[in-house]
């Protein structure tokens, strides 16, 4: 299989590229415009593989995308390119509208024209996998899970832009017949994660001696999915998913944000004790909550498990151990990002100044 992956230099996209080339032996065409969160160093292990190629192109450039499709002749498209950080969408939503909505439109149009010109056999095999998020469904209460039938109810500019792109993708199937398959995933974590997100931020802040800020009381719940499990799931959906269907990808690993941070602290206390002998717990503090912070996400991945045979390999306990160990062993990857691209400052602040609450 030859797959065009958009956003292949990002966190999830690079995991997909590595999996397709290194594990499966497929060919990958990586299209990425290299925004702040992209990192070609995440692809070093496949960079010289003849089955891998890279194009620095913005997905909003429709003619450039069309040219790449004609030249590379992929069998499928995995569309992962997106602005993805909720806090940044609160501060500056324009980039999310541009990339996530307009960029998806340009990808769909380029794919439609490319697909229409394929032979009947290749048209039947072709898939456009649109990769989305569980955040489009809004917030759950204490009970229940998201399913493919859950109504959309986005809360943030990020999730609203992803909801819009989901609807565009399905409209291109219903209107033009483009064989679109949709996936919505829970929170990913693992190696090569840009350190603005919760888990890599907590790990790198701890190692740098910085505060470990927890929003509100840390009671918000997320379902955590190890990124390599997600890469396998996306490949399964792309190969075997039914056009017009949506598949939810989750790890069945619900944890409060406070549980996540305290688990990281316990692992670091054991694997990299502080020089002063004290616990990293002393660095944790509660801060004012994020505006519109959804209380709970939880995914029911039964459809993906029963219809397509995918299963998560990692529990949260095994995955977080691997993740912390990776950051401890790969300071050369994350330290330049913390020094030059993101120093750990609070993002997505409300209009009023943030008032820090008492330390944990």
QUIDA-V898263 format. One line per field, one symbol per residue. ss: DSSP state (H for helix, E for strand, C for the rest). psi: psi as a letter, one per 20 degrees, with the letter a starting at -180 (. if undefined). burial: I if it has 9 or more other C-alpha atoms within 8 Angstrom, else O. A space follows every 10 residues. Layout:
BEGIN
ss = ???
psi = ???
burial = ???
END
This chain:
BEGIN
ss = CEEEEECCCC HHHHHHHHHH HHHHCCEEEE ECCCCCCCCH HHHCCCCCCC CEEEECCCCC CHHHHHHHHH HHCCCEEEEC CCCCCHHHHH HCCHHHHHHH HHHHHHHHHH HHHHHHCCCH HHHHHCEEEE EEEHHHHCCE CCCCCECCCC CCCCCCHHHH HHHHHHHHHH HHHHHHCCCE EEEEECEEEC CCCCCCCHHH HHHHHHHCCC CEEEECCCCC EEEEEEHHHH HHHHHHHHHH CCCCCEEEEC CCCEEEHHHH HHHHHHHHHH HCCCCCCCCH HHHEEEECCC CCCCCECCEC CHHHHHHHCC CCCCCHHHHH HHHHHHHHHC HHHHHHHHHH CCCCCCCCCC CCCCCCCCEC
psi = ppppoqkija fgghhggggg ghghkrqpop opimahiqoi hijhijhjpi ipqppnqpii nghgghgggh ghlqiqponi pqpiogghhg gnighhgggh ggghghgggg hghghhirrh ghhhhqqooo paqiihibqq bhrrqprijp qpmqhrhghh hhgghghggh hhghgijpnp qpqprapqra qkppkirggh ggghgghijr qnpppcjjiq pqoppphhhg ggghggghhi qppiqqppoq ilmpqqhggg ghggggghhg hmqqhjirqi hiiqqprpqq pkopgppppo kgghghhijq pphprhghgh ghgghghhil hhghghghhh hojjqpqkqr hqqpopaqq.
burial = OIIIIIIIII IIIIIIIIII IOOOOIIIII IIIIOOOIIO OIIOOIOOOO IIIOOOIOII IIOOIIOOIO OOOIIIIIII IOIOOIIIII IOIOIIIIII IIIIIIIIII IIOIIOOIOO OIIOOIIIII IIIIIIIIII OOOOIIIOOO OOOIIIIIII IIIIIIOIII IIIOOOOIII IIIIIIOIII OOIIIOIOII IIIIIIOOOO IIIIIIOIII IIIIIIIIII IIIIIIIIOO IOIIOIIIII IIIIIIIIII IIOIIOIIIO OOIIOOOOII OOIIIIIIOI OOOIIIIIII IOIIIOOIOI OIOIIIOOII IIIIIIIOOO OOIIOIIIOO OIOIOOOIIO OOOOOOOOOO
END
